[in-house]
Amino acid sequence: MCGGGKPPRRAAPPGAQKLHFTDRRIRPYLIINFFSSYVMATVHQTGGFYFQDVLHLTAAQTANRVGIALALMAIVTMGAQFLIIRPFRLTPKVLLRFGAPAILVGVAILILSTTLIPLLVGMVLVGLGLGFSQPGNAAAASLQVAPYEQGGLAGISMSAGSLGFGLGPIIGAALYQFTPETPFIVALLMMTGITAYVMWLAIPDPAAYQG
């Protein structure tokens, strides 16, 4: 690369409006990002207590089992990206319409499980669903805005995800006081709505944007 300089930035045209979180083009994907992040945080942060109460574990046993579960989640999330999404070049529509139901089924299994193996299966499905839905959601949102708006989109999307991830543990901990299943039932209801929304939403196809 000659000169070692940065690539030229795409400037906004004169009179262009600053991208806002209420923009109708990106609003659906901010909603998906918020609720998916909330569910992810709920599973991560209350999962330890849930494992301990459902399986009647000691503190040391809980740390071991939860460590295995979170490791499996991370492996399948990364594996989805590098072994499935990139090699097969799956579209945002496919990613979202597979990912959201996978999270939904995973949370449902967590609620119904009373032994370790089903709990691990539920965690794996949640991780797999996140591995599909998060990049799919980001890609779909990016197709909706102009090149000069991509930076603004990244910031807004990060804020939506951070808000969901921040509220998940707080609300989840409060709901856990009712029953151990309550935070996951709320997460299940959220993912039911998001799954229905994703199936209805007109998700853009990257092929339509290629010149």
Secondary structure as UniProt FT lines:
FT   HELIX           2..4
FT   TURN            14..15
FT   TURN            21..22
FT   TURN            24..26
FT   HELIX           27..55
FT   HELIX           59..79
FT   HELIX           80..85
FT   HELIX           86..88
FT   HELIX           92..112
FT   HELIX           116..142
FT   TURN            143..144
FT   HELIX           147..149
FT   HELIX           150..176
FT   TURN            177..178
FT   TURN            180..181
FT   HELIX           182..200
FT   HELIX           206..209
//
